[in-house]
């Protein structure tokens, strides 16, 4: 599986956010999507996920435009992890994670052996097996983040998009989730792994865990490379308004 983005422009209603984005990704990559607030990171992820229709250009998966895919087929190819962790469900954790198998369930909605195996694997991968019998609305913020990640993993899609998966979490949960995302990209043997794209605010996490960094500014992709190249001094100063002094980030 491959992902290709060509001359992509998109936005919310009449407000254009993304402008002429071109890039691609291949299996086995964990890509960190970074940029200041309002740069267009969430808009890009939602457009890749098919939640926003492009104004121009296209997003292609294995050479096929996502706009040509039926919703049921797109749901099998793309797993979406929103930044919303609202505890509105009075479901057990296992029942919530099982929702990730919705694209595969028949008219009666019954779980197949493959569904149950995928749920078990997702619970283990997200380190929340011990939570599976608890109600989702009783969990802490970090626990909810892991469970929602498990739901996305249960889909088994070759492309996983995560919108700020580490936001507002303590260091343990941040590192745990980034390790899980990296493992998901690397350890899946189908076609060499999965493509995982995560929007992040913490540049140190992006540098530590991601194979490549997409840097966005004002709706444009201004850098696309390894962390040591994409997050160079010039980019840090011009995009993030910070500089490195004695190994630490400071205002530029």
C-alpha positions in Angstrom: 0.0 0.0 0.0 1.1 3.5 -0.7 -0.2 7.0 0.0 0.2 9.9 -2.5 -1.0 13.4 -2.1 -1.0 15.6 -5.3 -1.5 19.3 -5.5 -4.0 19.1 -2.6 -6.0 22.1 -1.6 -8.9 21.9 0.9 -10.6 23.7 3.8 -13.7 24.3 5.8 -16.6 25.6 3.7 -15.4 28.7 1.9 -12.3 29.0 4.0 -9.3 27.4 2.2 -6.8 26.0 4.6 -4.5 23.7 2.6 -2.7 25.0 -0.4 -0.9 22.9 -3.0 0.4 20.0 -0.9 2.5 17.3 -2.5 4.0 14.4 -0.7 3.8 10.6 -0.3 4.3 7.9 2.3 5.2 4.2 2.2 4.5 1.2 4.5 6.6 1.0 7.6 6.8 4.8 8.2 5.7 6.7 11.3 5.3 10.3 10.1 5.1 13.2 12.5 2.9 16.1 11.3 4.0 19.2 13.1 3.4 22.9 12.9 2.1 25.9 14.9 -1.6 26.2 15.8 -3.7 27.0 12.7 -1.1 25.6 10.3 -3.6 23.1 8.9 -2.5 19.8 10.5 -6.0 18.6 11.5 -7.4 19.7 8.1 -4.8 17.7 6.3 -5.5 14.6 8.4 -9.2 14.9 7.9 -8.8 15.3 4.1 -6.6 12.2 3.9 -9.2 10.4 6.0 -11.9 11.4 3.5 -13.8 13.5 6.1 -13.1 16.7 4.0 -13.5 16.7 0.3 -10.6 18.4 -1.6 -11.2 21.7 -3.4 -8.4 20.7 -5.8 -5.9 17.8 -6.2 -6.3 14.4 -4.7 -5.3 11.8 -2.1 -4.6 8.4 -3.5 -4.2 5.1 -1.7 -2.4 2.5 -3.8 -3.1 4.6 -6.9 -6.8 5.0 -6.2 -8.4 8.3 -5.2 -10.1 8.1 -1.8 -13.0 10.0 -3.2 -13.7 7.1 -5.5 -13.9 4.6 -2.6 -17.2 3.6 -1.1 -17.5 4.5 2.6 -17.4 0.9 3.6 -14.2 0.3 1.7 -12.6 3.5 2.9 -13.4 2.4 6.5 -11.3 -0.7 6.0 -8.3 1.1 4.5 -8.1 4.1 6.9 -8.3 4.1 10.7 -9.0 7.5 12.2 -8.1 8.5 15.8 -9.7 11.8 16.7 -8.3 14.2 19.3 -11.7 14.0 21.1 -11.6 11.8 24.1 -15.0 12.7 25.6 -16.2 10.0 28.0 -19.8 9.9 26.7 -20.1 6.1 26.3 -21.2 4.0 29.2 -19.8 1.0 27.4 -17.2 -1.5 28.5 -13.8 -1.0 27.1 -14.0 -4.2 25.2 -17.3 -3.2 23.6 -15.9 0.2 22.6 -12.8 -1.4 21.0 -15.1 -3.8 19.2 -16.6 -0.8 17.4 -13.4 -0.7 15.4 -14.6 -3.9 13.7 -17.8 -2.3 12.4 -16.6 -2.3 8.7 -16.3 -6.1 8.7 -19.5 -7.1 10.6 -22.4 -8.5 8.8 -26.0 -7.4 8.8 -26.6 -9.0 12.2 -23.6 -7.3 13.7 -22.1 -10.4 15.2 -18.4 -10.7 15.9 -16.6 -13.3 13.9 -13.5 -15.2 15.3 -11.3 -12.8 13.2 -13.1 -9.9 14.8 -12.5 -11.2 18.3 -8.8 -11.9 17.5 -8.4 -8.4 16.2 -9.9 -6.9 19.3 -7.6 -9.0 21.5 -4.6 -8.0 19.5 -5.6 -4.3 19.7 -6.1 -4.4 23.5 -2.6 -6.0 23.9 -0.9 -3.5 21.5 -2.4 -0.5 23.3 -1.6 -1.9 26.7 -5.2 -1.9 28.0 -6.1 -5.5 28.3 -6.5 -5.0 32.0 -9.1 -2.3 31.4 -11.3 -4.3 29.1 -14.1 -5.0 31.6 -14.2 -1.5 33.0 -16.6 1.2 31.7 -15.0 3.8 29.4 -16.6 6.7 31.2 -14.8 5.8 34.5 -11.3 5.9 33.0 -8.7 8.6 33.4 -7.7 10.7 30.4 -4.6 8.7 29.7 -6.5 5.4 30.0 -9.2 6.7 27.6 -6.5 7.7 25.1 -5.1 4.2 25.1 -8.5 2.6 24.7 -9.4 4.9 21.7 -6.1 4.0 20.2 -7.0 0.3 20.6 -10.3 0.9 18.8 -8.4 2.4 15.9 -5.9 -0.5 15.9 -8.8 -3.0 15.9 -9.7 -1.8 12.4 -6.6 -3.4 11.0 -6.3 -0.7 8.3 -3.1 -0.2 6.4 -3.3 3.6 7.1 -3.7 5.0 10.6 -4.2 8.7 11.1 -3.9 10.1 14.7 -4.8 13.7 15.5 -2.8 14.8 18.5 -2.8 11.4 20.2 -0.5 12.6 23.0 -2.1 16.0 23.8 -2.6 16.8 27.5 -1.2 13.4 28.6 1.6 12.9 31.2 5.0 11.7 30.0 4.3 8.0 30.6 1.2 7.9 28.4 2.8 10.1 25.8 5.8 7.7 25.4 3.5 4.6 25.6 1.3 5.9 22.8 4.2 6.9 20.6 5.8 3.5 21.1 2.6 1.8 20.2 2.3 3.9 17.0 5.9 3.1 16.0 5.4 -0.6 16.7 2.2 -0.5 14.6 4.1 1.0 11.6 7.1 -1.4 12.0 5.7 -4.7 13.2 2.9 -5.3 10.7 4.2 -7.8 8.1 1.5 -7.1 5.4 3.2 -5.2 2.6 6.1 -4.2 4.8 4.1 -2.5 7.5 1.5 0.2 7.9 1.6 3.9 7.3 1.0 5.9 10.5 0.7 9.7 10.5 0.4 11.5 13.8 0.0 15.2 14.4 2.1 16.3 17.3 2.9 19.5 19.2 5.9 18.1 21.1 8.9 18.3 18.8 11.0 16.2 21.0 8.5 13.3 20.7 8.5 13.8 16.9 12.3 13.7 16.8 12.5 10.6 19.1 9.9 8.4 17.4 9.2 9.5 13.9 10.9 8.3 10.7 9.9 11.5 8.8 8.6 14.9 9.7 6.0 16.9 7.7 6.3 20.5 8.8 3.3 22.7 8.0 3.0 26.5 8.0 0.0 28.5 6.8 -1.6 25.5 5.1 1.6 24.6 3.1 4.1 21.7 3.6 7.4 23.5 4.1 9.6 20.6 5.1 9.4 16.8 4.5 12.4 14.8 5.6 14.2 13.1 8.5 13.8 14.9 11.8 17.4 16.2 11.9 16.8 17.8 8.5 13.2 18.8 8.7 13.6 20.4 12.1 16.7 22.4 11.4 17.6 25.7 12.9 16.1 27.7 10.1 12.7 25.8 10.2 12.6 26.1 14.0 13.2 29.9 13.8 10.9 30.7 10.9 8.0 28.3 11.6 8.0 27.7 15.3 9.8 31.0 16.4 12.2 29.1 18.6 16.0 28.4 18.6 18.3 25.9 20.1 20.6 27.1 22.8 22.8 24.7 24.8 20.6 21.8 23.7 17.3 23.5 24.8 14.6 25.2 22.8 14.1 28.9 23.6 12.1 31.8 22.0 13.9 33.0 18.9 
